[in-house]
Amino acid sequence: MYNDETCLPTAKTPCSTAGYPAYVIEAETATDVQAGVRFARDTGVRLIVKGTGHDVSGRSAGAGSLSIWTHRFQGIDVKMNDPVAVKNGGVASVKLEAGMVWGDVYKAVGKSNLTVIGGADPHVGVGGWMQGGGHGPLSSLYGLGADQVLEMEVVTADGECRNISPESNPELFWAMRGGGPSSFAVMLSMTVKAYPRLAGHQYGFQYNTTASSDTFWDLTANFSSRLPTLNDHGAMGYYYFEQDAGLANRSSAAAIYGTFIFPNKNRPEVDAITKPLEDSLRSAPWAREPVYVGSKTVGFDNFMQFWAATNAAESALESQMPSQLEDQTQFCLLGGGHMHILCKSPALRSLAPKSGAYANEGDPSNSNWKAEYFGEPYERLLDVKSKWDPLGVFWCKPCVGFDEWNIKPLNNVHQDVNDRGIGQDLVRRFLKTCTMNSGITILYSLIFRVDATPKSKMGEGLRSM
């Protein structure tokens, strides 16, 4: 993130423009987006699509590229009792322009006494989040972001504007709901279903003990063993493990902390669910050091407004966490009978070697990215990619079809940077052959920040250029 770590939010790290695009189209209309896509298609320049830039894998950044910035696409249109939404389990539809962020969406739909499924961080943009699947604090109740979409407006690699839905271009519609952003088309807007206003309670907690101690690992095991029961009783949300929370300047203790949402539960019901857990931790026979239990339960009658108000500063706080926490902190999502763990730990991966991972927060250098981020649908996604983007206009890592190109690192970029695999420090070299009237064949290359000598069918379209 932070453009290949060339501009980190800390005074200890020098900031440069090395990781940034060469040119940015500040798109305000569909025509602006079309012009950018057609230029990239005709010239071979690497094209980047960026909404907010809130992207762990760095897919929305690219050194020396042409960037289409969609953040100027703003607007929300609520349609109560939309028959399409009602048919699909909602009570209304909400059309979101591509540049919207979830905090603004939550405030707007909350005023209409509605609930939508969006990201936990209110600064996350709607487009890339949904196209990568999209988990949120209420996903256990209503599903992922990709499950909410009724239709989209997009610009495809040929520069055409299209409306896609289950009835119109259904394969492209399927692929763009979870198949990854910057892969198939540029999203201009999406229409999602909305649900009634949601009331309930939030349980915030922090359990501390001695840093990097056996007690911490016993605490982690005990807490984790109780998650299925908590989930069965309606808990959903996020939690973190830190074996030495002092790295985040909180204390010298290890910590498990997070937030669980209990929709449609009153305070006595929440207390009855959480008290057995807290009591067991306070009197744990396995604890060699003290375990400190802290929690706070608050009610809400409109989850959208509540979440937007209580999480407004989350992203700014997390952005300042030092990079060394990467190996100390495990982030997890509780919901839907499963946990999502964001980590690089081989030990944790060995516990479930065949499980998948959330591509929006995955490691872009993961050698098993196809299986872990896309699974069995990958080949079908690649077929859709080949049909709608045969020239590879949309390219990012780790995205569908990116390995169909031979990649060369830039000569003037340190090898360590290229080895990180973020995908920003790559050159794409489109080889283009033209036959002149004289019968002479000229071979030339357009060199930008992405290499591309096609390996297979993804490059077949080059022969027609």
Helices and strands as residue ranges (DSSP letters): H 2-5, E 23-26, H 30-43, E 47-50, E 66-69, E 76-80, H 83-87, E 92-97, H 102-111, E 114-115, H 126-131, H 139-142, G 145-147, E 149-156, E 161-164, H 170-176, E 185-196, E 200-210, H 214-225, H 227-232, E 236-242, G 245-248, E 253-263, H 267-282, E 292-300, H 303-310, H 314-318, G 323-327, E 329-335, E 338-342, H 346-351, G 359-361, H 369-369, I 370-374, H 378-388, G 402-404, E 405-406, E 408-409, H 415-419, E 426-435, E 441-450, E 453-454, G 457-464
